[in-house]
Amino acid sequence: MNSFFKRYWKILCLSAGVYLLWVLGWLIYTKTLCPSIMDHINGIQWKPTNFSISYATSALDSLIFFTVVGLAITIISIKRPEEEKLATKIEYIFPDADSDSPLGKFLGNKISALACISPITERTIIIQEISEAYGAIKVMSKTNCVIKNIHNNHHYATDSMSYGVKLDLVEIDSPLLGEVNDISVLFDLHDPSKNRRILNGTQPLTKANPEFSETFSLKLEPGETASYLTAAWIWQPITDTVRFTPPRYTEAQSVKLCNETQHVIDIRVGIPNDEDEMFQIQPGRMHEFEVGACVPGEKIIVHFESWKLPD
């Protein structure tokens, strides 16, 4: 509640209190209420005039009417906390942050962003090729991130959704060092016209252009869910790690590691808030594991510990 409404509420309560005292005074004066007071002041034989009795009765009727109507309007107009607009909720939590002030807008944007979460993110990491001669590994990453606006009555809108890939340059016998294949947002599987394909075609990554970044807007209605899909592959030094960082609160992640090479690969995965997981993947096989809740900044880190051709 900002300062204007606080002043208005104080004036309203003060006015109602003064009027209540005025009516009580007249009721006492006409001996309608606490007659012993007036008898004590003016004597037992004192009687109020008909005008004062009529005026007191009228004032009492007005008080009852406005009290009943005021309570009815108040009850009707009172909203449950979850029904209030986001700006109103922020004003209640942060009394000094008017919704139109820079601070109020800043808090509104931050809180709105926090309410966009991912109930589940599915990651598929495909190890496609290993070049021992160049000390390089070709890795494809596919992500299906389900995103949901958990606001009950406020849309989520941002102009800063982004996806990017940056190469760690390696020497390889190919000018093509990577490729971004897909960036899209699916709102309705049964109505493709509602879906958005952010990337048209593919985006090659080379020594001359080793980096790709795309920023786009996204809007979700209250309670709306969408699937955010990305796919890309790159060549990287085999001693480097593969890292995944959720940009929003993520309740659960499902990770698949697929080995399409001819090598046996030993892998260690650093998992946020848990012990590292170590396993071996045979050629043509896969390994799947689950990761619990993560906040932005917490990373899943894949280490390629060793690799060799089968005996």
C-alpha positions as protocol buffer text, in pm:
chain_id: "A"
residue {
  index: 1
  type: MET
  ca { x: 0 y: 0 z: 0 }
}
residue {
  index: 2
  type: ASN
  ca { x: 167 y: 323 z: -111 }
}
residue {
  index: 3
  type: SER
  ca { x: 174 y: 651 z: 82 }
}
residue {
  index: 4
  type: PHE
  ca { x: -129 y: 798 z: -98 }
}
residue {
  index: 5
  type: PHE
  ca { x: -357 y: 511 z: 4 }
}
residue {
  index: 6
  type: LYS
  ca { x: -216 y: 510 z: 356 }
}
residue {
  index: 7
  type: ARG
  ca { x: -311 y: 879 z: 398 }
}
residue {
  index: 8
  type: TYR
  ca { x: -652 y: 817 z: 243 }
}
residue {
  index: 9
  type: TRP
  ca { x: -718 y: 524 z: 478 }
}
residue {
  index: 10
  type: LYS
  ca { x: -615 y: 725 z: 785 }
}
residue {
  index: 11
  type: ILE
  ca { x: -844 y: 1016 z: 690 }
}
residue {
  index: 12
  type: LEU
  ca { x: -1133 y: 774 z: 627 }
}
residue {
  index: 13
  type: CYS
  ca { x: -1088 y: 602 z: 964 }
}
residue {
  index: 14
  type: LEU
  ca { x: -1057 y: 936 z: 1145 }
}
residue {
  index: 15
  type: SER
  ca { x: -1374 y: 1070 z: 981 }
}
residue {
  index: 16
  type: ALA
  ca { x: -1568 y: 754 z: 1066 }
}
residue {
  index: 17
  type: GLY
  ca { x: -1449 y: 776 z: 1428 }
}
residue {
  index: 18
  type: VAL
  ca { x: -1555 y: 1141 z: 1462 }
}
residue {
  index: 19
  type: TYR
  ca { x: -1899 y: 1065 z: 1315 }
}
residue {
  index: 20
  type: LEU
  ca { x: -1942 y: 768 z: 1551 }
}
residue {
  index: 21
  type: LEU
  ca { x: -1862 y: 986 z: 1853 }
}
residue {
  index: 22
  type: TRP
  ca { x: -2108 y: 1249 z: 1727 }
}
residue {
  index: 23
  type: VAL
  ca { x: -2390 y: 994 z: 1699 }
}
residue {
  index: 24
  type: LEU
  ca { x: -2309 y: 842 z: 2040 }
}
residue {
  index: 25
  type: GLY
  ca { x: -2320 y: 1190 z: 2190 }
}
residue {
  index: 26
  type: TRP
  ca { x: -2668 y: 1253 z: 2055 }
}
residue {
  index: 27
  type: LEU
  ca { x: -2791 y: 911 z: 2169 }
}
residue {
  index: 28
  type: ILE
  ca { x: -2669 y: 985 z: 2521 }
}
residue {
  index: 29
  type: TYR
  ca { x: -2817 y: 1336 z: 2507 }
}
residue {
  index: 30
  type: THR
  ca { x: -3162 y: 1202 z: 2415 }
}
residue {
  index: 31
  type: LYS
  ca { x: -3139 y: 937 z: 2689 }
}
residue {
  index: 32
  type: THR
  ca { x: -3159 y: 663 z: 2423 }
}
residue {
  index: 33
  type: LEU
  ca { x: -2824 y: 536 z: 2540 }
}
residue {
  index: 34
  type: CYS
  ca { x: -2705 y: 538 z: 2903 }
}
residue {
  index: 35
  type: PRO
  ca { x: -2995 y: 754 z: 3039 }
}
residue {
  index: 36
  type: SER
  ca { x: -2839 y: 769 z: 3384 }
}
residue {
  index: 37
  type: ILE
  ca { x: -2569 y: 1001 z: 3251 }
}
residue {
  index: 38
  type: MET
  ca { x: -2814 y: 1276 z: 3152 }
}
residue {
  index: 39
  type: ASP
  ca { x: -3024 y: 1219 z: 3465 }
}
residue {
  index: 40
  type: HIS
  ca { x: -2714 y: 1275 z: 3670 }
}
residue {
  index: 41
  type: ILE
  ca { x: -2626 y: 1592 z: 3481 }
}
residue {
  index: 42
  type: ASN
  ca { x: -2972 y: 1754 z: 3442 }
}
residue {
  index: 43
  type: GLY
  ca { x: -3186 y: 1587 z: 3707 }
}
residue {
  index: 44
  type: ILE
  ca { x: -3433 y: 1301 z: 3695 }
}
residue {
  index: 45
  type: GLN
  ca { x: -3717 y: 1516 z: 3552 }
}
residue {
  index: 46
  type: TRP
  ca { x: -3520 y: 1637 z: 3247 }
}
residue {
  index: 47
  type: LYS
  ca { x: -3657 y: 1529 z: 2907 }
}
residue {
  index: 48
  type: PRO
  ca { x: -3503 y: 1588 z: 2563 }
}
residue {
  index: 49
  type: THR
  ca { x: -3698 y: 1776 z: 2296 }
}
residue {
  index: 50
  type: ASN
  ca { x: -3878 y: 1594 z: 2017 }
}
residue {
  index: 51
  type: PHE
  ca { x: -3637 y: 1750 z: 1764 }
}
residue {
  index: 52
  type: SER
  ca { x: -3329 y: 1612 z: 1939 }
}
residue {
  index: 53
  type: ILE
  ca { x: -3490 y: 1267 z: 1963 }
}
residue {
  index: 54
  type: SER
  ca { x: -3577 y: 1276 z: 1591 }
}
residue {
  index: 55
  type: TYR
  ca { x: -3228 y: 1396 z: 1499 }
}
residue {
  index: 56
  type: ALA
  ca { x: -3060 y: 1127 z: 1710 }
}
residue {
  index: 57
  type: THR
  ca { x: -3280 y: 857 z: 1555 }
}
residue {
  index: 58
  type: SER
  ca { x: -3198 y: 980 z: 1204 }
}
residue {
  index: 59
  type: ALA
  ca { x: -2825 y: 989 z: 1282 }
}
residue {
  index: 60
  type: LEU
  ca { x: -2843 y: 634 z: 1422 }
}
residue {
  index: 61
  type: ASP
  ca { x: -3022 y: 514 z: 1108 }
}
residue {
  index: 62
  type: SER
  ca { x: -2754 y: 676 z: 892 }
}
residue {
  index: 63
  type: LEU
  ca { x: -2478 y: 517 z: 1100 }
}
residue {
  index: 64
  type: ILE
  ca { x: -2635 y: 171 z: 1071 }
}
residue {
  index: 65
  type: PHE
  ca { x: -2692 y: 215 z: 696 }
}
residue {
  index: 66
  type: PHE
  ca { x: -2340 y: 330 z: 615 }
}
residue {
  index: 67
  type: THR
  ca { x: -2189 y: 67 z: 844 }
}
residue {
  index: 68
  type: VAL
  ca { x: -2381 y: -217 z: 677 }
}
residue {
  index: 69
  type: VAL
  ca { x: -2317 y: -85 z: 325 }
}
residue {
  index: 70
  type: GLY
  ca { x: -1951 y: -14 z: 401 }
}
residue {
  index: 71
  type: LEU
  ca { x: -1896 y: -363 z: 541 }
}
residue {
  index: 72
  type: ALA
  ca { x: -2069 y: -519 z: 240 }
}
residue {
  index: 73
  type: ILE
  ca { x: -1858 y: -320 z: -6 }
}
residue {
  index: 74
  type: THR
  ca { x: -1542 y: -399 z: 191 }
}
residue {
  index: 75
  type: ILE
  ca { x: -1616 y: -772 z: 194 }
}
residue {
  index: 76
  type: ILE
  ca { x: -1693 y: -772 z: -178 }
}
residue {
  index: 77
  type: SER
  ca { x: -1385 y: -569 z: -268 }
}
residue {
  index: 78
  type: ILE
  ca { x: -1141 y: -760 z: -45 }
}
residue {
  index: 79
  type: LYS
  ca { x: -921 y: -988 z: -253 }
}
residue {
  index: 80
  type: ARG
  ca { x: -737 y: -1292 z: -137 }
}
residue {
  index: 81
  type: PRO
  ca { x: -358 y: -1240 z: -151 }
}
residue {
  index: 82
  type: GLU
  ca { x: -318 y: -1467 z: -454 }
}
residue {
  index: 83
  type: GLU
  ca { x: -579 y: -1262 z: -645 }
}
residue {
  index: 84
  type: GLU
  ca { x: -388 y: -936 z: -615 }
}
residue {
  index: 85
  type: LYS
  ca { x: -185 y: -802 z: -905 }
}
residue {
  index: 86
  type: LEU
  ca { x: 189 y: -851 z: -892 }
}
residue {
  index: 87
  type: ALA
  ca { x: 250 y: -478 z: -840 }
}
residue {
  index: 88
  type: THR
  ca { x: 17 y: -479 z: -537 }
}
residue {
  index: 89
  type: LYS
  ca { x: 188 y: -786 z: -390 }
}
residue {
  index: 90
  type: ILE
  ca { x: 525 y: -614 z: -426 }
}
residue {
  index: 91
  type: GLU
  ca { x: 393 y: -301 z: -250 }
}
residue {
  index: 92
  type: TYR
  ca { x: 274 y: -514 z: 42 }
}
residue {
  index: 93
  type: ILE
  ca { x: 608 y: -696 z: 72 }
}
residue {
  index: 94
  type: PHE
  ca { x: 822 y: -385 z: 9 }
}
residue {
  index: 95
  type: PRO
  ca { x: 625 y: -83 z: 143 }
}
residue {
  index: 96
  type: ASP
  ca { x: 879 y: 169 z: 12 }
}
residue {
  index: 97
  type: ALA
  ca { x: 871 y: 31 z: -343 }
}
residue {
  index: 98
  type: ASP
  ca { x: 596 y: 211 z: -534 }
}
residue {
  index: 99
  type: SER
  ca { x: 500 y: 9 z: -842 }
}
residue {
  index: 100
  type: ASP
  ca { x: 576 y: 303 z: -1075 }
}
residue {
  index: 101
  type: SER
  ca { x: 916 y: 378 z: -923 }
}
residue {
  index: 102
  type: PRO
  ca { x: 1242 y: 241 z: -1070 }
}
residue {
  index: 103
  type: LEU
  ca { x: 1280 y: 18 z: -764 }
}
residue {
  index: 104
  type: GLY
  ca { x: 925 y: -116 z: -801 }
}
residue {
  index: 105
  type: LYS
  ca { x: 980 y: -196 z: -1169 }
}
residue {
  index: 106
  type: PHE
  ca { x: 1314 y: -362 z: -1092 }
}
residue {
  index: 107
  type: LEU
  ca { x: 1157 y: -582 z: -823 }
}
residue {
  index: 108
  type: GLY
  ca { x: 864 y: -663 z: -1052 }
}
residue {
  index: 109
  type: ASN
  ca { x: 1094 y: -783 z: -1330 }
}
residue {
  index: 110
  type: LYS
  ca { x: 1305 y: -992 z: -1092 }
}
residue {
  index: 111
  type: ILE
  ca { x: 1009 y: -1156 z: -918 }
}
residue {
  index: 112
  type: SER
  ca { x: 836 y: -1219 z: -1251 }
}
residue {
  index: 113
  type: ALA
  ca { x: 1148 y: -1392 z: -1382 }
}
residue {
  index: 114
  type: LEU
  ca { x: 1176 y: -1611 z: -1070 }
}
residue {
  index: 115
  type: ALA
  ca { x: 824 y: -1741 z: -1131 }
}
residue {
  index: 116
  type: CYS
  ca { x: 926 y: -1894 z: -1464 }
}
residue {
  index: 117
  type: ILE
  ca { x: 1059 y: -2238 z: -1372 }
}
residue {
  index: 118
  type: SER
  ca { x: 1136 y: -2568 z: -1540 }
}
residue {
  index: 119
  type: PRO
  ca { x: 948 y: -2867 z: -1394 }
}
residue {
  index: 120
  type: ILE
  ca { x: 1164 y: -3103 z: -1602 }
}
residue {
  index: 121
  type: THR
  ca { x: 1456 y: -3066 z: -1841 }
}
residue {
  index: 122
  type: GLU
  ca { x: 1566 y: -3356 z: -2060 }
}
residue {
  index: 123
  type: ARG
  ca { x: 1924 y: -3350 z: -2189 }
}
residue {
  index: 124
  type: THR
  ca { x: 2069 y: -3591 z: -2444 }
}
residue {
  index: 125
  type: ILE
  ca { x: 2447 y: -3585 z: -2492 }
}
residue {
  index: 126
  type: ILE
  ca { x: 2563 y: -3785 z: -2792 }
}
residue {
  index: 127
  type: ILE
  ca { x: 2933 y: -3861 z: -2826 }
}
residue {
  index: 128
  type: GLN
  ca { x: 2957 y: -3895 z: -3203 }
}
residue {
  index: 129
  type: GLU
  ca { x: 3327 y: -3927 z: -3276 }
}
residue {
  index: 130
  type: ILE
  ca { x: 3670 y: -3929 z: -3112 }
}
residue {
  index: 131
  type: SER
  ca { x: 3984 y: -3822 z: -3297 }
}
residue {
  index: 132
  type: GLU
  ca { x: 4284 y: -3942 z: -3100 }
}
residue {
  index: 133
  type: ALA
  ca { x: 4515 y: -3792 z: -3361 }
}
residue {
  index: 134
  type: TYR
  ca { x: 4383 y: -3442 z: -3291 }
}
residue {
  index: 135
  type: GLY
  ca { x: 4289 y: -3499 z: -2928 }
}
residue {
  index: 136
  type: ALA
  ca { x: 3933 y: -3395 z: -3008 }
}
residue {
  index: 137
  type: ILE
  ca { x: 3583 y: -3521 z: -2944 }
}
residue {
  index: 138
  type: LYS
  ca { x: 3261 y: -3448 z: -3134 }
}
residue {
  index: 139
  type: VAL
  ca { x: 2967 y: -3398 z: -2901 }
}
residue {
  index: 140
  type: MET
  ca { x: 2603 y: -3327 z: -2983 }
}
residue {
  index: 141
  type: SER
  ca { x: 2373 y: -3184 z: -2719 }
}
residue {
  index: 142
  type: LYS
  ca { x: 1993 y: -3187 z: -2741 }
}
residue {
  index: 143
  type: THR
  ca { x: 1779 y: -3021 z: -2475 }
}
residue {
  index: 144
  type: ASN
  ca { x: 1405 y: -3028 z: -2416 }
}
residue {
  index: 145
  type: CYS
  ca { x: 1336 y: -2781 z: -2137 }
}
residue {
  index: 146
  type: VAL
  ca { x: 976 y: -2762 z: -2016 }
}
residue {
  index: 147
  type: ILE
  ca { x: 917 y: -2410 z: -1887 }
}
residue {
  index: 148
  type: LYS
  ca { x: 616 y: -2300 z: -1686 }
}
residue {
  index: 149
  type: ASN
  ca { x: 482 y: -1969 z: -1558 }
}
residue {
  index: 150
  type: ILE
  ca { x: 375 y: -2045 z: -1201 }
}
residue {
  index: 151
  type: HIS
  ca { x: 207 y: -1707 z: -1153 }
}
residue {
  index: 152
  type: ASN
  ca { x: -167 y: -1752 z: -1104 }
}
residue {
  index: 153
  type: ASN
  ca { x: -274 y: -1416 z: -1248 }
}
residue {
  index: 154
  type: HIS
  ca { x: 32 y: -1251 z: -1404 }
}
residue {
  index: 155
  type: HIS
  ca { x: 190 y: -1323 z: -1740 }
}
residue {
  index: 156
  type: TYR
  ca { x: 562 y: -1383 z: -1781 }
}
residue {
  index: 157
  type: ALA
  ca { x: 729 y: -1179 z: -2054 }
}
residue {
  index: 158
  type: THR
  ca { x: 1095 y: -1134 z: -2136 }
}
residue {
  index: 159
  type: ASP
  ca { x: 1300 y: -1001 z: -2424 }
}
residue {
  index: 160
  type: SER
  ca { x: 1620 y: -1164 z: -2306 }
}
residue {
  index: 161
  type: MET
  ca { x: 1576 y: -1539 z: -2361 }
}
residue {
  index: 162
  type: SER
  ca { x: 1906 y: -1646 z: -2511 }
}
residue {
  index: 163
  type: TYR
  ca { x: 2097 y: -1944 z: -2641 }
}
residue {
  index: 164
  type: GLY
  ca { x: 2464 y: -1946 z: -2728 }
}
residue {
  index: 165
  type: VAL
  ca { x: 2751 y: -2173 z: -2829 }
}
residue {
  index: 166
  type: LYS
  ca { x: 3121 y: -2086 z: -2821 }
}
residue {
  index: 167
  type: LEU
  ca { x: 3395 y: -2310 z: -2957 }
}
residue {
  index: 168
  type: ASP
  ca { x: 3723 y: -2392 z: -2793 }
}
residue {
  index: 169
  type: LEU
  ca { x: 3918 y: -2406 z: -3118 }
}
residue {
  index: 170
  type: VAL
  ca { x: 4074 y: -2739 z: -3207 }
}
residue {
  index: 171
  type: GLU
  ca { x: 4282 y: -2853 z: -3502 }
}
residue {
  index: 172
  type: ILE
  ca { x: 4070 y: -3091 z: -3705 }
}
residue {
  index: 173
  type: ASP
  ca { x: 4071 y: -3195 z: -4071 }
}
residue {
  index: 174
  type: SER
  ca { x: 3743 y: -3017 z: -4143 }
}
residue {
  index: 175
  type: PRO
  ca { x: 3650 y: -2651 z: -4184 }
}
residue {
  index: 176
  type: LEU
  ca { x: 3321 y: -2718 z: -4004 }
}
residue {
  index: 177
  type: LEU
  ca { x: 3383 y: -2732 z: -3630 }
}
residue {
  index: 178
  type: GLY
  ca { x: 3024 y: -2725 z: -3512 }
}
residue {
  index: 179
  type: GLU
  ca { x: 2665 y: -2650 z: -3599 }
}
residue {
  index: 180
  type: VAL
  ca { x: 2354 y: -2519 z: -3428 }
}
residue {
  index: 181
  type: ASN
  ca { x: 2062 y: -2723 z: -3558 }
}
residue {
  index: 182
  type: ASP
  ca { x: 1756 y: -2613 z: -3366 }
}
residue {
  index: 183
  type: ILE
  ca { x: 1618 y: -2339 z: -3142 }
}
residue {
  index: 184
  type: SER
  ca { x: 1242 y: -2352 z: -3107 }
}
residue {
  index: 185
  type: VAL
  ca { x: 958 y: -2307 z: -2860 }
}
residue {
  index: 186
  type: LEU
  ca { x: 659 y: -2541 z: -2873 }
}
residue {
  index: 187
  type: PHE
  ca { x: 334 y: -2417 z: -2723 }
}
residue {
  index: 188
  type: ASP
  ca { x: 92 y: -2670 z: -2871 }
}
residue {
  index: 189
  type: LEU
  ca { x: 184 y: -3008 z: -3019 }
}
residue {
  index: 190
  type: HIS
  ca { x: -152 y: -3028 z: -3196 }
}
residue {
  index: 191
  type: ASP
  ca { x: -138 y: -2681 z: -3353 }
}
residue {
  index: 192
  type: PRO
  ca { x: 201 y: -2610 z: -3518 }
}
residue {
  index: 193
  type: SER
  ca { x: 93 y: -2254 z: -3605 }
}
residue {
  index: 194
  type: LYS
  ca { x: 129 y: -2159 z: -3236 }
}
residue {
  index: 195
  type: ASN
  ca { x: 489 y: -2282 z: -3219 }
}
residue {
  index: 196
  type: ARG
  ca { x: 794 y: -2065 z: -3283 }
}
residue {
  index: 197
  type: ARG
  ca { x: 1104 y: -2167 z: -3472 }
}
residue {
  index: 198
  type: ILE
  ca { x: 1372 y: -1922 z: -3358 }
}
residue {
  index: 199
  type: LEU
  ca { x: 1646 y: -2059 z: -3584 }
}
residue {
  index: 200
  type: ASN
  ca { x: 1566 y: -2106 z: -3951 }
}
residue {
  index: 201
  type: GLY
  ca { x: 1795 y: -2366 z: -4103 }
}
residue {
  index: 202
  type: THR
  ca { x: 2129 y: -2431 z: -3937 }
}
residue {
  index: 203
  type: GLN
  ca { x: 2413 y: -2211 z: -3816 }
}
residue {
  index: 204
  type: PRO
  ca { x: 2766 y: -2337 z: -3896 }
}
residue {
  index: 205
  type: LEU
  ca { x: 3056 y: -2279 z: -3657 }
}
residue {
  index: 206
  type: THR
  ca { x: 3404 y: -2240 z: -3803 }
}
residue {
  index: 207
  type: LYS
  ca { x: 3743 y: -2096 z: -3711 }
}
residue {
  index: 208
  type: ALA
  ca { x: 3635 y: -1767 z: -3866 }
}
residue {
  index: 209
  type: ASN
  ca { x: 3299 y: -1773 z: -3684 }
}
residue {
  index: 210
  type: PRO
  ca { x: 3350 y: -1975 z: -3366 }
}
residue {
  index: 211
  type: GLU
  ca { x: 3063 y: -1826 z: -3169 }
}
residue {
  index: 212
  type: PHE
  ca { x: 2686 y: -1810 z: -3205 }
}
residue {
  index: 213
  type: SER
  ca { x: 2431 y: -1632 z: -2989 }
}
residue {
  index: 214
  type: GLU
  ca { x: 2060 y: -1571 z: -3033 }
}
residue {
  index: 215
  type: THR
  ca { x: 1834 y: -1357 z: -2813 }
}
residue {
  index: 216
  type: PHE
  ca { x: 1457 y: -1366 z: -2844 }
}
residue {
  index: 217
  type: SER
  ca { x: 1137 y: -1280 z: -2661 }
}
residue {
  index: 218
  type: LEU
  ca { x: 901 y: -1514 z: -2480 }
}
residue {
  index: 219
  type: LYS
  ca { x: 560 y: -1464 z: -2324 }
}
residue {
  index: 220
  type: LEU
  ca { x: 369 y: -1713 z: -2112 }
}
residue {
  index: 221
  type: GLU
  ca { x: 17 y: -1666 z: -1978 }
}
residue {
  index: 222
  type: PRO
  ca { x: -54 y: -1749 z: -1612 }
}
residue {
  index: 223
  type: GLY
  ca { x: -3 y: -2122 z: -1562 }
}
residue {
  index: 224
  type: GLU
  ca { x: 102 y: -2173 z: -1926 }
}
residue {
  index: 225
  type: THR
  ca { x: 363 y: -2434 z: -2017 }
}
residue {
  index: 226
  type: ALA
  ca { x: 591 y: -2452 z: -2322 }
}
residue {
  index: 227
  type: SER
  ca { x: 878 y: -2670 z: -2442 }
}
residue {
  index: 228
  type: TYR
  ca { x: 1205 y: -2497 z: -2526 }
}
residue {
  index: 229
  type: LEU
  ca { x: 1412 y: -2711 z: -2765 }
}
residue {
  index: 230
  type: THR
  ca { x: 1776 y: -2669 z: -2864 }
}
residue {
  index: 231
  type: ALA
  ca { x: 2023 y: -2885 z: -3053 }
}
residue {
  index: 232
  type: ALA
  ca { x: 2387 y: -2832 z: -3151 }
}
residue {
  index: 233
  type: TRP
  ca { x: 2711 y: -3023 z: -3204 }
}
residue {
  index: 234
  type: ILE
  ca { x: 3075 y: -2916 z: -3173 }
}
residue {
  index: 235
  type: TRP
  ca { x: 3428 y: -3045 z: -3191 }
}
residue {
  index: 236
  type: GLN
  ca { x: 3617 y: -2971 z: -2871 }
}
residue {
  index: 237
  type: PRO
  ca { x: 3939 y: -3079 z: -2699 }
}
residue {
  index: 238
  type: ILE
  ca { x: 3875 y: -3417 z: -2542 }
}
residue {
  index: 239
  type: THR
  ca { x: 4032 y: -3295 z: -2219 }
}
residue {
  index: 240
  type: ASP
  ca { x: 3768 y: -3021 z: -2190 }
}
residue {
  index: 241
  type: THR
  ca { x: 3447 y: -3072 z: -1998 }
}
residue {
  index: 242
  type: VAL
  ca { x: 3087 y: -3039 z: -2115 }
}
residue {
  index: 243
  type: ARG
  ca { x: 2890 y: -2808 z: -1888 }
}
residue {
  index: 244
  type: PHE
  ca { x: 2520 y: -2742 z: -1852 }
}
residue {
  index: 245
  type: THR
  ca { x: 2381 y: -2463 z: -1638 }
}
residue {
  index: 246
  type: PRO
  ca { x: 2004 y: -2415 z: -1603 }
}
residue {
  index: 247
  type: PRO
  ca { x: 1907 y: -2048 z: -1651 }
}
residue {
  index: 248
  type: ARG
  ca { x: 1606 y: -2086 z: -1419 }
}
residue {
  index: 249
  type: TYR
  ca { x: 1500 y: -2293 z: -1120 }
}
residue {
  index: 250
  type: THR
  ca { x: 1475 y: -2652 z: -1243 }
}
residue {
  index: 251
  type: GLU
  ca { x: 1293 y: -2913 z: -1039 }
}
residue {
  index: 252
  type: ALA
  ca { x: 1441 y: -3219 z: -1212 }
}
residue {
  index: 253
  type: GLN
  ca { x: 1674 y: -3308 z: -1498 }
}
residue {
  index: 254
  type: SER
  ca { x: 1697 y: -3629 z: -1696 }
}
residue {
  index: 255
  type: VAL
  ca { x: 2034 y: -3681 z: -1864 }
}
residue {
  index: 256
  type: LYS
  ca { x: 2119 y: -3940 z: -2130 }
}
residue {
  index: 257
  type: LEU
  ca { x: 2476 y: -4000 z: -2246 }
}
residue {
  index: 258
  type: CYS
  ca { x: 2498 y: -4193 z: -2572 }
}
residue {
  index: 259
  type: ASN
  ca { x: 2818 y: -4338 z: -2716 }
}
residue {
  index: 260
  type: GLU
  ca { x: 2813 y: -4359 z: -3098 }
}
residue {
  index: 261
  type: THR
  ca { x: 3190 y: -4404 z: -3126 }
}
residue {
  index: 262
  type: GLN
  ca { x: 3398 y: -4721 z: -3143 }
}
residue {
  index: 263
  type: HIS
  ca { x: 3566 y: -4636 z: -2812 }
}
residue {
  index: 264
  type: VAL
  ca { x: 3496 y: -4748 z: -2458 }
}
residue {
  index: 265
  type: ILE
  ca { x: 3462 y: -4424 z: -2261 }
}
residue {
  index: 266
  type: ASP
  ca { x: 3498 y: -4371 z: -1886 }
}
residue {
  index: 267
  type: ILE
  ca { x: 3298 y: -4071 z: -1771 }
}
residue {
  index: 268
  type: ARG
  ca { x: 3271 y: -3877 z: -1448 }
}
residue {
  index: 269
  type: VAL
  ca { x: 2978 y: -3639 z: -1396 }
}
residue {
  index: 270
  type: GLY
  ca { x: 2978 y: -3362 z: -1138 }
}
residue {
  index: 271
  type: ILE
  ca { x: 2625 y: -3325 z: -1004 }
}
residue {
  index: 272
  type: PRO
  ca { x: 2511 y: -3023 z: -799 }
}
residue {
  index: 273
  type: ASN
  ca { x: 2451 y: -3100 z: -430 }
}
residue {
  index: 274
  type: ASP
  ca { x: 2546 y: -3464 z: -477 }
}
residue {
  index: 275
  type: GLU
  ca { x: 2845 y: -3690 z: -519 }
}
residue {
  index: 276
  type: ASP
  ca { x: 3009 y: -3731 z: -859 }
}
residue {
  index: 277
  type: GLU
  ca { x: 2881 y: -4020 z: -1066 }
}
residue {
  index: 278
  type: MET
  ca { x: 3130 y: -4243 z: -1250 }
}
residue {
  index: 279
  type: PHE
  ca { x: 3045 y: -4499 z: -1517 }
}
residue {
  index: 280
  type: GLN
  ca { x: 3167 y: -4657 z: -1839 }
}
residue {
  index: 281
  type: ILE
  ca { x: 2981 y: -4656 z: -2170 }
}
residue {
  index: 282
  type: GLN
  ca { x: 3047 y: -4924 z: -2427 }
}
residue {
  index: 283
  type: PRO
  ca { x: 3025 y: -4849 z: -2802 }
}
residue {
  index: 284
  type: GLY
  ca { x: 2665 y: -4817 z: -2917 }
}
residue {
  index: 285
  type: ARG
  ca { x: 2533 y: -4803 z: -2560 }
}
residue {
  index: 286
  type: MET
  ca { x: 2394 y: -4530 z: -2338 }
}
residue {
  index: 287
  type: HIS
  ca { x: 2378 y: -4434 z: -1972 }
}
residue {
  index: 288
  type: GLU
  ca { x: 2093 y: -4241 z: -1811 }
}
residue {
  index: 289
  type: PHE
  ca { x: 2072 y: -4068 z: -1474 }
}
residue {
  index: 290
  type: GLU
  ca { x: 1858 y: -3817 z: -1289 }
}
residue {
  index: 291
  type: VAL
  ca { x: 1953 y: -3487 z: -1130 }
}
residue {
  index: 292
  type: GLY
  ca { x: 1746 y: -3321 z: -858 }
}
residue {
  index: 293
  type: ALA
  ca { x: 1648 y: -2959 z: -815 }
}
residue {
  index: 294
  type: CYS
  ca { x: 1899 y: -2698 z: -936 }
}
residue {
  index: 295
  type: VAL
  ca { x: 1907 y: -2322 z: -913 }
}
residue {
  index: 296
  type: PRO
  ca { x: 2065 y: -2093 z: -1176 }
}
residue {
  index: 297
  type: GLY
  ca { x: 2443 y: -2117 z: -1161 }
}
residue {
  index: 298
  type: GLU
  ca { x: 2460 y: -2481 z: -1050 }
}
residue {
  index: 299
  type: LYS
  ca { x: 2635 y: -2685 z: -1318 }
}
residue {
  index: 300
  type: ILE
  ca { x: 2628 y: -3041 z: -1445 }
}
residue {
  index: 301
  type: ILE
  ca { x: 2987 y: -3108 z: -1554 }
}
residue {
  index: 302
  type: VAL
  ca { x: 3078 y: -3404 z: -1777 }
}
residue {
  index: 303
  type: HIS
  ca { x: 3443 y: -3517 z: -1766 }
}
residue {
  index: 304
  type: PHE
  ca { x: 3585 y: -3762 z: -2021 }
}
residue {
  index: 305
  type: GLU
  ca { x: 3824 y: -3951 z: -1794 }
}
residue {
  index: 306
  type: SER
  ca { x: 3960 y: -4206 z: -2042 }
}
residue {
  index: 307
  type: TRP
  ca { x: 3882 y: -4367 z: -2377 }
}
residue {
  index: 308
  type: LYS
  ca { x: 4015 y: -4667 z: -2564 }
}
residue {
  index: 309
  type: LEU
  ca { x: 3927 y: -4905 z: -2842 }
}
residue {
  index: 310
  type: PRO
  ca { x: 3789 y: -5239 z: -2724 }
}
residue {
  index: 311
  type: ASP
  ca { x: 4038 y: -5524 z: -2693 }
}
